[in-house]
Amino acid sequence: METRPKINVSLSPLDKILEAIGKVLIIIIWGLTVFVYFKLPTIIPTHFNTSGKPDGFGDKLTILILPIIATLLYFGLSKLNQSPQSFNYITPITEEKAEKQYTIATRMLQILKIALLIIFSYLILFTYLTTIGFTNGLGVGFLPFTLGVAMIPIIFYIRQSLKSY
C-alpha cells in the first residue's frame, strides 16, 4: 500500500464560502422540515417511483428521516474531508502533487455535500407540495436532475485531477 503524505489543506476563500453554503443549507433543511411537518396530514408520500409519482405512503414522522440523513451525510463527509490522504485517487500521490490533489479532492467533497443537501431540500419540499396537492410527485426530471447534480462535480474534478497530474 502506498504511503501518502499527511498535509493539512488550508481553506481558500472559495472553500470557506462552500462550507458556509453547506451550513446554511443544513439550517434551511431543518427549518423547512419543521415548517412543513406541522402542515402535513397524518399520511404522506414516503417513496416515489422512477417517474416521480408517489408509490409508497406512511406516517408524517417519516419526513424527519430526510433531514436526519442529510445531516449525517453532511457531518460524515465533513469529517472525511479532514483526511484527504485516505481517499482513493486515480493517480499516484507524490510528495510534489499531494497538496494539489488533496485540494481538488476536498473541494469535490464540499461541492458534493452541497449537491446532496440541495437534493434533500428538493425531496422535503416536493413531498410537502405533493401532499397538499400542488404537484403530482417529484416530476420526471427528478431522477436526471439528481444524477446530474451528483455526477457533474465528480466528472469535473476527475478531469481536474488528471490535468494536474
C-alpha positions in Angstrom: 0.0 0.0 0.0 1.3 3.4 -0.9 2.1 5.8 1.9 0.8 9.3 1.2 2.0 12.5 2.8 -0.3 13.9 5.5 -0.8 17.5 4.7 -3.3 19.9 6.2 -5.1 21.5 3.3 -5.8 25.1 4.1 -9.2 26.5 3.2 -9.2 29.1 0.4 -11.8 31.9 0.4 -13.9 29.7 -2.0 -13.7 26.8 0.3 -14.9 28.9 3.2 -17.8 30.1 1.1 -18.7 26.5 0.1 -18.6 25.4 3.8 -20.8 28.4 4.7 -23.3 27.5 2.0 -23.4 23.9 3.3 -24.1 25.1 6.9 -26.9 27.4 5.6 -28.4 24.6 3.6 -28.5 22.4 6.7 -30.3 25.1 8.6 -32.8 25.5 5.7 -33.4 21.8 5.5 -34.3 21.6 9.2 -36.3 24.9 9.1 -38.2 23.6 6.0 -38.9 20.2 7.7 -40.2 21.8 10.9 -42.3 24.2 8.9 -43.9 21.5 6.7 -44.2 18.9 9.5 -46.9 20.9 11.2 -48.8 21.4 8.0 -48.7 17.8 6.8 -51.6 15.3 7.2 -51.1 12.1 9.1 -50.2 10.1 6.0 -47.7 11.4 3.4 -45.8 10.0 0.4 -42.7 8.2 1.6 -41.5 6.8 -1.7 -41.6 7.9 -5.4 -41.1 5.7 -8.4 -38.7 6.5 -11.3 -41.2 8.8 -13.0 -41.5 10.8 -9.8 -45.0 9.6 -8.8 -45.7 8.6 -5.2 -46.0 4.9 -4.7 -45.5 4.4 -1.0 -47.2 6.2 1.9 -46.5 6.3 5.6 -46.8 8.4 8.8 -45.8 12.0 8.6 -43.0 11.3 11.1 -41.1 9.7 8.3 -40.4 13.2 6.9 -37.9 13.6 9.7 -35.7 10.8 8.2 -34.7 13.1 5.4 -33.1 15.9 7.4 -31.5 13.3 9.8 -29.9 11.5 6.8 -28.9 14.8 5.2 -27.3 16.0 8.5 -25.4 12.7 9.0 -24.1 12.8 5.4 -23.0 16.4 5.8 -21.1 15.8 9.0 -19.8 12.5 7.9 -18.4 13.9 4.6 -17.0 16.9 6.6 -15.2 14.6 8.9 -13.9 12.5 6.0 -12.7 15.7 4.3 -10.3 16.2 7.2 -8.1 13.3 6.0 -7.7 13.6 2.2 -4.7 11.2 2.3 -7.2 8.4 3.0 -9.2 9.0 -0.2 -9.0 6.8 -3.3 -7.2 8.7 -6.1 -7.0 7.8 -9.8 -3.4 9.0 -10.0 -0.4 8.1 -7.7 0.0 10.7 -5.0 3.6 12.0 -4.8 5.0 14.5 -2.3 5.1 17.2 -5.0 1.5 16.6 -6.2 -0.1 15.8 -2.8 -1.3 19.3 -1.9 -2.8 20.0 -5.3 -4.6 16.6 -5.5 -5.8 16.9 -1.9 -7.2 20.4 -2.6 -9.0 19.1 -5.7 -10.5 16.1 -3.8 -11.6 18.1 -0.7 -13.2 20.7 -2.9 -15.1 18.0 -4.8 -16.5 16.7 -1.5 -17.5 20.2 -0.5 -19.5 20.6 -3.7 -20.9 17.1 -3.3 -22.1 18.0 0.2 -24.0 21.0 -1.3 -25.4 18.9 -4.1 -26.7 16.3 -1.6 -28.3 19.0 0.6 -30.0 20.5 -2.5 -31.4 17.1 -3.4 -32.7 16.5 0.2 -34.2 20.0 0.2 -36.0 19.2 -3.0 -37.3 15.9 -1.6 -38.7 17.6 1.5 -40.3 20.4 -0.4 -41.8 18.2 -3.1 -43.1 15.7 -0.5 -45.0 18.6 1.1 -46.2 20.0 -2.3 -47.4 16.6 -3.3 -49.2 16.1 0.0 -51.1 19.4 -0.3 -52.0 18.6 -4.0 -49.8 21.4 -5.5 -47.8 18.8 -7.5 -48.3 15.2 -8.5 -45.0 14.0 -7.3 -41.3 14.8 -7.9 -41.7 15.1 -11.6 -40.0 13.1 -14.4 -37.0 15.4 -14.2 -36.1 14.5 -10.6 -34.0 11.4 -11.4 -32.0 13.0 -14.2 -31.6 16.1 -12.0 -30.3 14.1 -9.1 -27.9 12.1 -11.3 -26.6 15.3 -12.9 -26.2 17.2 -9.6 -24.3 14.3 -8.2 -22.2 13.3 -11.2 -21.2 16.6 -12.8 -19.0 17.6 -9.9 -17.4 14.1 -9.8 -16.7 14.2 -13.6 -15.4 17.8 -13.4 -13.0 17.0 -10.5 -11.7 13.8 -12.1 -10.8 15.8 -15.1 -9.1 18.4 -12.8 -7.2 15.7 -11.1 -6.0 14.1 -14.3 -5.0 17.6 -15.7 -3.0 18.5 -12.6 -1.1 15.1 -12.6 
